[in-house]
Amino acid sequence: MTNKRNTVLYTGVTNDLKIRTYQHKEKLVEGFTKKHKITKLVYYEVFDNIKNGILREKQIK
């Protein structure tokens, strides 16, 4: 995810992308995403196993 100007990148893992995206857009999540106004989903990947998702997130970061 990123902000309106595409100047900040946020990566994360979730089991419900629709709800998590909504939480960020409505600024319901305290911390980095709220501070930097992260509201725009630009890319996602789907994994069958959460461990593989977490490993991929670490590669991106």
C-alpha positions as CSV (number, residue, x, y, z in Angstrom):
1,M,0.0,0.0,0.0
2,T,1.1,3.6,-0.4
3,N,-0.1,7.1,0.1
4,K,-1.8,9.5,-2.3
5,R,1.5,10.8,-3.7
6,N,3.2,7.3,-3.9
7,T,6.0,8.4,-1.7
8,V,5.7,5.8,1.1
9,L,5.5,2.0,0.8
10,Y,3.8,-0.2,3.3
11,T,3.8,-4.0,3.2
12,G,1.9,-6.4,5.5
13,V,0.3,-9.7,5.9
14,T,-3.5,-10.3,6.5
15,N,-6.0,-13.0,6.2
16,D,-8.7,-10.6,5.0
17,L,-7.5,-8.1,2.4
18,K,-10.9,-6.3,2.0
19,I,-11.3,-5.6,5.7
20,R,-7.6,-4.6,6.2
21,T,-7.7,-2.2,3.2
22,Y,-10.9,-0.6,4.6
23,Q,-9.2,-0.2,8.0
24,H,-6.3,1.7,6.4
25,K,-8.5,3.8,4.2
26,E,-10.7,4.9,7.2
27,K,-7.6,5.4,9.3
28,L,-8.8,2.9,11.9
29,V,-5.3,1.5,12.4
30,E,-2.9,3.4,14.7
31,G,0.7,3.7,13.8
32,F,2.7,4.0,10.6
33,T,-0.2,3.7,8.2
34,K,-2.2,6.4,9.9
35,K,0.7,8.7,10.3
36,H,1.7,8.5,6.7
37,K,-1.9,8.4,5.3
38,I,-1.4,5.0,3.7
39,T,-4.7,4.4,1.8
40,K,-4.0,3.1,-1.6
41,L,-3.6,-0.6,-2.4
42,V,-1.1,-1.0,-5.3
43,Y,-0.2,-4.7,-5.2
44,Y,-1.0,-7.9,-3.5
45,E,-0.1,-11.6,-3.6
46,V,-2.1,-14.6,-2.4
47,F,-0.5,-17.5,-0.4
48,D,-2.0,-20.8,0.8
49,N,0.3,-20.8,3.8
50,I,0.8,-17.8,6.2
51,K,4.5,-18.7,6.7
52,N,5.1,-18.3,3.0
53,G,3.3,-15.0,3.0
54,I,5.5,-13.8,5.9
55,L,8.7,-14.9,4.2
56,R,7.6,-13.0,1.0
57,E,6.9,-9.9,3.1
58,K,10.4,-10.1,4.5
59,Q,11.9,-10.3,1.0
60,I,10.1,-7.2,0.0
61,K,11.1,-5.2,3.0
